[in-house]
């Protein structure tokens, strides 16, 4: 008998199956990373916008107790609340301590997402 060199059809099919499985796993890993990048980009944009709004609110020298909701043109909603805190500790002082709470909402696909920021500011007491 002659010895034949080369691969049999069965060996080639097994090798192709293993290669297909490996490629599928690698593609799933790449797609998971792309989804994670997309989600992190959404959060970065939202945090940047929320922080800019918080700075705008904190720059107001006449900060008073109030609450409001604001919708933006690009699909974000902000719920803002300004309240005085530690009233009993600051009632005899010329200043009051205000807390600003900002909740930033947006929708990505079918999921509703939000983040919350809080800051405190000392303002002159209004008489």
N, C-alpha and C positions, 0 to 999 in steps of 0.2 A: 504494500500500500504506500501510496505517496503521502507525505505529510503536507497538509495544506496550511499555509500561513495566512493570517487575517482574522477578522472578527466574524462571528456568526450573526445571523439576523437577530437572535434573541439577545445577544450581548449589546447590539446596537440599540434595540428597543429599551432595554434596561437603562443604558447610559442616557438616552434621550428623556426618559421619564424622570430620572434623577436630576438632570439639567433643568427640566421644566419646573420641578418642585423648587429647586434652588432659586431660579429666576423669579418665581411667584413670591417667594418669601422676601427676596430683596426688594421687589416692587412694592410690597405691602409696607415694608419698613420706610421706604422713601415717601409713600403717600401719607403715612402717619406723621412723619416729620413735617411735611408740607402743611398738613392740617394744624399742627401745633404752631407753626410759624404764622399762619393766618390768624389763629386765635390770639397769639401774643401781639400781633400787629393791631388788632382791634382794641386790646386793652391799652396799648401804648397811646393810641390816638385818643381814647376816652380819658385816660389819666391826664394827658397833655391839655385837653380842653377843660376838664374839670379843675385842674390846677390854675389855669388862666382865669377861669370864672371866680375861683376862690380868691385869687390875688386881687381881682377887680373889686370884689365885695370888701375885702380887708383894707383896701386903699381908701375906702370911704371914711372920712373923719367923723361924720355924724351917724355912726352906726346905731340903729335903734331896733327894738324888738319888733319883728315882723316875720311873716312866712309868705312864700310865693312859689309858684310853679312856672317854669319857662320852657317852651318848646323851641328847638332850633330848626332851621330849614333843612338840615341834613339828617333828621331823624332822631336826634337826642332829646331827652327830657331831663330837666334839672328841677329837683325839689329842694328849695333852700329854706332854712329856718335860722333865724337869729334870735337868741334869747339871753337874758341876763342870768348869770349863775352866781352862786355864793352871795346872795343878797344880804344875808345876815352878817357876813364877815366884812362887807364893803359899805354898809349903810352909813357909817360915820366918816367915810373917806370922800375925797373929791373926785374919785374915779369909780367906775363900775367895770366888772368883768363880763364880757360878752362872749358867747359861744356861737360859732357859725357852723352849721351842719349842712352839708351839701351831698345829696344823693343823685348820682348821674345814671340814667337809664338809657339803654339802647336795645334794639332787636337785631339779631344776626340769624337769618334764616327763620326758623320757627322758635328759636330760643330767645328768651328775654334775659338780658344781663344787666348788672348794675354794680356800681362801686360807690363807696361812701368815704367822704373826707370830712374831718372836723378840725377846727382851729379855734383858738381863744385869743381875744384881744382886749387890752385895757383901754378904755375910752374915758374922756372927761364926763363927769356926771352932769346931766342936763337939769337945770333948775327952772 
